[in-house]
Amino acid sequence: MSTARYRAFVAVAHQGSLSAAARSLGLSQPTISSQIATLERQSRVELFHRRGYRMALTSAGARLLPLAQKLMALESEADFFLRDAGQLNQGELKIGAVGPFHVIEMVAAYRARHPGLQLSIRMGNSQQVLHDLEHYTTDVAVLAGLYERPELLAREYARHAIILFAHVEHPFARRASVGLEELQGQPLLLREPGSTTRTALEQALRGAGVQPRIDLEIGSREAIREAVARGLGLGAVSEAEFIPDPRFAPVRIAGDPASTTTYVYCMAERRDSLLIGSFLDAI
């Protein structure tokens, strides 16, 4: 069966309509419509619910999508290898990441070694980044924390201590470090449950029998910075992600009892990919 039909299927699934899919692929709408109709007729499976001009995946279509995206990724890699004779002078590498701090560093290292390759970065939370990787929307993913799944291959990239930061008028702001026990009863501003930084810090606090006062959960690093700047409590962040600001001061936790680790992931079945291997080697 022609991969063009799968390409059309993936485009419609992502774009939500025949016209948008046609524009994204540079084809006519009747061509896309014919490819989808042929795919459904030959498979005898309905892949989309039609609601006017909008198209939504059926349950069968949702199960087919990751397989079709995998096929597209393999086709792209085969074309890349044959066109470039394995020299890594052209092609595209798609990266997913939860934050810019390490991924930009990686991109700079990779670009220095392979200037002819195109790179794209897709940002999201951990769940979205893993979803994109497992559905072949991206080739590699940069995440804080280890996800032990048989279908994933993880490589450790960097480990960083978690530090505090306090408003300049907070008593802690005049100190280079504080003991973990000194956080007892202190107002602590944390990310939502599931945050890697929060999980690591809470494990260290529980281990020491320390209970800070957590009055406020905030869903972004930027919002926590603003809350700290207004004196609402202490913030916690990976040392690599701390951004200096005259409104607050960094404060180390004595002994660095909590840390985060950044990993680079790919699908285990793509471990021998020339493109992915070149990225892992470069970083």
C-alpha positions, 0 to 999 in steps of 0.5 A: 500500500502506498505510503502517500496514503499514510502520509495523507492520513497522518496529515488529516489526523494532525490538521483536523480537516482535508483542506488544512492537510492538503495545504500542509502537504502541498497537494490538492484537497481532492487528492487528499480526500481520494487517498483517505477514501482509498485507505478506508475502502481497502482496509474496510475500516472507518478512520475518521468521524466527519463533522462538516468540514472537521474530521476526528479520528475514530478509535481505529484511527487513533490506534493506526496513528502511531503506526503510521507515524512510525512508518513515516519516520522510518521512510524519512530515515531511509530517504535521508540515508540514501540521499546523503549516503550516510554522510549527515550533510542534510536531513532533519532531526526533531527534538522534544523538550520540557525546557530550554536549558539543556536542549539549546546547549545540545543543539549548539553542540550538534550544529557545530558538528553537523551544520547541514542538518535541520533541527526543530524543537517542540516544547511541552510538559513531560507527558506531552514530550513522551507522547510525541516521542512514542508517536514518532512526532519527535526523534529524541526527547530531553526530560528531567527524571528517569522513565523506565519503560522497555520501549524507551532508551535513556542516556543520562546527560547532566545532574544538578542540585536543587537550590532555593531562592528567596526574596532579598529581604528574607533572612535566608537571602543573606546566607550562602546555604541553609540546612534542610531542617531549617525549612521546617514551617517555612512557606515553600512555593512548589510546582504542581504534583508530578514536577520532577523538582518537587518530587525530588525535594519532597523525598529529601524533606520526608527523609529528614522528617521536615515539613515546610508550609506549602500554601501555594502550588504554582504551575510554571517557573515564571509564576513561582519567580514572581511569587518569590519576588513578592515575598510569598515564600521560598522557591526551589529550582534546579541549579541549572535553571536558576536565572539571576534577578536583583529581586531575590538571592539563590540559597544552597541547601547544605549537602545538596540532598536533592537533585534532578537528572536530565536524560535524553530519550529515544525509542529503543527500536531506533537505537541503531538510527544513524540520525539519532546516533549522531545526536547522542554522540555529539552531546 
